[in-house]
Amino acid sequence: MSDPVYDVDLEIPADLGVNRLDRVLEKLVPGRTKSQLQKLVRKGNVKLDKQRVVRSNVKVRVGQRLRVQFGDGQAKPKDLSHGVRVIHSDEHLAVLDKPCGLLVHATERLVGGETFADAAEHLLGPLPTTYGAERPGIVHRLDRHTSGLLVVARDEETFHALKELFKRGQVEKRYLALVSGSPPPDEFSCNLPIGPQPKQPDRQMAEPPTGGKRASTHFRVLERLGDLSLIECAIDTGRRHQIRVHLFEHGLQVVGEGLYRVKDAPKLPEGCPRIGRQALHAAGLAFQHPATGEDCSFRSEPRAEISAALDWLRG
């Protein structure tokens, strides 16, 4: 028999006062572990006053309506890894390869459905919730439609150490992008600051009116394939949509791009396999292991949909 749709639907009692959601759930939802309750929150299965919440540390007040959904009677997917591959794993950290289309973790705007965080916990076991239960072990992020390498912390000490490496710019991140257009030089850079585009919350822009945050990207042309080019992108900073915005400033567009489109940008030739996504892949990650001091370097080949198009263009 499947779980009932709603097993908890009640008002927060006076004896709990103002408290964190995770502590309230532990008191009011018996028979579930802390980890199970955190996953329910992360998947958008918990509502306060009819509003979904995805953070376990939000404050809950007396009199608020709490509703917890345990299941909808549907079968669970057989592959809980969701296409995530383990590239490296030790007792302190893991490097995983994320497929395109998988959200790294739930947000206030995007809740429900499986995430990279869910897959990471399935593959690695419990991870530190330093930044909240919705971001277990997550040190950095990739856009939902970008595939490639992510490092995940397996304990709290490593989490803080990795965050410090990223903050100091001591993590080397390299991406591969198939772009429309042919860059004039083989190597070029863009150092324009990046920030939100006014009145368009999904878009970023270079040199925004607010000033933006420092951003630096270095590009190197690996192959020229007719009207398209395969480019390696090395980023010194990790701003939202950084590579796509900086390419756009050079009149170049990532193939499959939906937000930063260049007018009259060349398209994939007729007969070339369709990619069906933005052709951007986090292919390289290098850093000093925070626990052992070892120099670590990891590579990931582009996913099949990008590789098929590249093979056709080279042929």
C-alpha positions in Angstrom: 0.0 0.0 0.0 1.4 3.4 -0.9 1.7 6.3 1.6 -1.4 8.5 1.8 -1.1 11.8 -0.1 -1.1 14.0 3.0 -0.1 12.4 6.3 0.3 15.7 8.2 -2.0 18.7 8.0 -2.2 20.8 11.2 -1.4 24.1 12.8 1.9 24.6 14.6 1.0 24.2 18.3 1.8 26.9 20.9 4.3 24.7 22.8 6.8 24.8 19.9 7.0 28.6 19.7 9.1 30.1 17.0 11.4 27.3 15.8 13.3 26.0 12.8 11.3 23.9 10.4 13.5 20.8 10.7 13.1 20.8 14.5 9.3 21.2 14.2 9.1 18.3 11.7 11.1 16.0 14.0 8.5 16.8 16.8 5.4 16.5 14.7 6.2 13.8 12.2 7.0 10.5 14.0 8.5 7.5 12.3 10.7 9.4 9.9 14.4 10.0 10.2 16.0 13.4 10.0 17.4 12.7 6.6 14.0 11.5 5.3 12.4 14.7 6.5 15.1 16.9 5.0 14.6 15.2 1.6 10.8 15.9 1.8 11.6 19.6 2.3 14.2 19.6 -0.5 11.7 18.0 -3.0 9.0 20.6 -2.2 6.8 18.2 -0.3 6.4 20.5 2.7 4.1 23.6 2.7 3.7 26.4 5.3 0.4 28.3 4.9 0.0 26.7 1.4 3.5 27.9 0.3 6.2 25.4 -0.6 9.4 25.7 1.4 12.7 24.1 0.4 14.9 25.2 3.3 14.9 23.2 6.5 16.2 26.1 8.6 13.3 28.6 7.9 11.6 29.9 11.0 8.1 28.5 11.8 5.6 30.4 13.9 2.8 29.3 16.1 -0.5 29.1 14.2 1.0 28.5 10.8 -0.5 25.7 8.8 1.9 22.8 8.1 1.2 20.3 5.4 3.5 17.4 4.5 3.1 15.2 1.4 4.8 11.8 1.7 4.0 10.3 -1.7 1.7 10.4 -4.7 1.4 6.6 -5.2 3.6 6.6 -8.3 6.5 4.2 -8.6 10.0 5.6 -7.8 12.5 5.7 -10.7 14.8 2.7 -10.8 17.9 4.7 -11.5 18.3 7.1 -8.5 21.7 8.3 -9.9 19.9 10.2 -12.6 22.8 9.9 -15.0 25.3 11.3 -12.6 28.7 9.6 -12.8 31.3 9.2 -10.1 34.7 10.3 -11.4 36.6 10.2 -8.1 35.6 9.4 -4.5 37.6 9.3 -1.2 36.6 9.7 2.4 36.8 13.6 2.2 35.3 14.5 -1.2 34.0 13.2 -4.5 34.1 14.6 -8.1 30.9 13.8 -10.0 29.9 14.3 -13.6 26.4 15.9 -14.0 24.2 15.4 -17.1 22.4 18.3 -18.8 19.0 19.2 -17.5 19.5 18.2 -13.9 19.1 21.0 -11.4 22.0 21.1 -8.9 19.7 21.7 -5.9 16.1 22.9 -5.2 15.5 26.7 -4.9 12.6 28.8 -3.8 11.6 29.2 -7.4 12.3 25.7 -8.6 11.0 22.9 -6.3 10.0 19.3 -6.7 11.6 16.7 -9.0 14.9 15.1 -8.6 18.2 17.1 -8.3 21.9 16.5 -8.5 22.0 16.8 -4.7 19.6 13.8 -4.5 21.7 11.8 -6.8 24.9 12.7 -4.9 23.4 11.5 -1.6 22.2 8.3 -3.3 25.7 7.6 -4.7 27.7 8.7 -1.7 25.5 8.5 1.4 24.8 11.3 3.9 26.6 14.6 3.1 27.2 17.7 5.3 24.3 20.2 5.4 26.4 23.2 6.2 24.4 25.4 3.9 21.1 23.7 4.6 19.5 20.4 3.9 18.7 21.4 0.3 22.4 21.8 -0.5 24.1 18.7 0.9 27.8 18.8 0.3 27.3 21.3 -2.6 30.4 23.5 -2.9 29.8 25.1 -6.3 27.2 24.9 -9.0 26.6 24.5 -12.7 23.6 25.9 -14.7 20.9 23.3 -15.1 21.6 22.9 -18.8 25.4 22.7 -18.4 26.9 19.2 -18.0 30.2 18.3 -16.4 32.3 18.2 -13.3 31.3 19.2 -9.8 33.3 18.6 -6.6 31.2 17.5 -3.5 32.4 17.7 0.1 31.8 14.6 2.2 32.4 16.2 5.6 32.1 19.6 7.1 35.8 20.4 7.4 36.4 19.6 3.8 33.3 21.7 2.8 34.8 24.8 4.4 38.3 24.1 3.0 36.9 23.7 -0.6 34.8 26.8 -0.2 38.0 28.7 0.7 39.8 27.3 -2.3 37.1 28.6 -4.6 37.0 32.0 -2.8 40.7 32.4 -3.3 40.5 31.4 -7.0 42.7 28.3 -6.4 40.4 25.9 -8.3 41.1 25.6 -12.0 37.8 25.3 -14.0 37.8 24.6 -17.7 34.8 24.3 -20.0 34.3 23.2 -23.6 31.8 25.3 -25.7 30.7 24.7 -29.2 29.9 28.2 -30.5 28.3 29.8 -33.5 30.8 32.0 -35.3 34.6 32.0 -35.9 36.6 34.1 -33.4 39.3 36.1 -35.1 42.2 35.3 -32.7 43.0 31.9 -31.4 43.1 33.2 -27.8 41.2 36.1 -26.3 39.8 37.2 -23.0 36.9 39.1 -21.5 37.1 40.9 -18.1 33.8 42.8 -18.0 31.9 42.7 -14.7 28.7 40.8 -14.7 25.4 41.4 -12.9 21.6 41.0 -13.2 19.9 42.6 -16.2 17.2 45.0 -15.0 13.7 43.8 -15.2 14.8 40.4 -16.6 15.6 38.1 -13.6 16.7 35.2 -15.7 19.3 37.1 -17.6 22.7 38.5 -16.6 24.6 41.2 -18.5 28.1 42.6 -18.8 28.7 46.0 -17.2 25.2 46.3 -15.6 24.0 49.7 -14.3 24.6 48.5 -10.7 28.3 47.9 -11.5 28.2 44.1 -11.3 30.8 41.7 -9.9 34.3 41.2 -11.2 34.5 38.4 -13.8 37.3 37.1 -15.9 37.2 34.5 -18.7 40.0 33.3 -21.0 39.1 31.6 -24.3 41.2 29.4 -26.6 40.1 28.1 -29.9 40.7 24.3 -30.1 39.0 23.7 -33.5 37.5 25.7 -36.3 34.6 23.7 -37.8 33.3 25.8 -40.7 30.9 28.4 -39.2 31.3 26.9 -35.8 34.2 26.7 -33.3 35.1 24.5 -30.4 36.4 26.7 -27.6 38.1 26.0 -24.3 36.9 28.4 -21.6 38.9 29.0 -18.4 37.2 31.1 -15.7 39.0 32.9 -12.9 35.7 33.7 -11.2 32.3 31.9 -11.0 29.6 34.3 -11.9 26.1 33.2 -13.0 26.1 32.6 -16.8 29.6 34.0 -17.0 30.9 32.1 -20.1 27.7 32.7 -22.1 27.6 36.4 -21.3 31.3 36.9 -22.1 31.0 35.0 -25.4 28.0 37.1 -26.3 30.1 40.2 -25.8 32.4 38.9 -28.5 29.5 38.2 -30.9 29.6 34.5 -30.2 26.7 32.2 -29.1 26.8 28.8 -27.5 25.0 26.4 -29.8 21.6 25.6 -28.4 21.7 28.8 -26.3 18.3 30.1 -25.2 19.0 33.4 -23.5 22.0 35.1 -25.1 21.4 34.8 -28.8 23.5 36.6 -31.4 21.5 37.9 -34.4 22.1 35.9 -37.5 24.4 33.4 -35.7 25.2 30.4 -37.9 23.3 27.2 -37.2 24.3 23.6 -37.2 24.6 22.4 -40.9 21.8 20.4 -42.4 22.4 16.7 -41.6 24.4 17.4 -38.4 22.9 15.5 -35.4 20.8 17.9 -33.3 22.2 18.6 -29.8 19.0 19.6 -28.1 20.7 21.5 -25.3 23.2 24.3 -24.9 26.6 22.9 -25.9 28.5 23.8 -22.8 30.4 21.2 -20.7 32.5 21.5 -17.6 35.4 19.4 -18.8 38.2 20.1 -16.3 38.6 20.6 -12.6 41.9 20.9 -10.7 42.8 21.8 -7.1 44.9 20.9 -4.2 43.2 18.2 -2.1 42.4 20.0 1.2 43.1 16.9 3.3 46.1 15.3 1.7 47.7 18.3 -0.1 47.9 16.2 -3.3 47.5 18.1 -6.6 44.2 16.7 -8.1 43.2 17.0 -11.8 40.1 15.6 -13.3 38.8 15.5 -16.9 35.4 14.7 -18.4 34.6 14.1 -22.1 31.5 15.9 -23.6 28.3 14.0 -23.3 27.1 11.9 -26.2 24.8 14.6 -27.8 27.7 17.0 -28.1 30.2 14.4 -29.1 28.0 13.2 -32.0 27.7 16.7 -33.4 31.5 17.2 -33.1 32.2 13.9 -34.9 29.9 14.8 -37.7 31.4 18.3 -38.1 34.9 16.9 -38.1 34.0 14.2 -40.7 
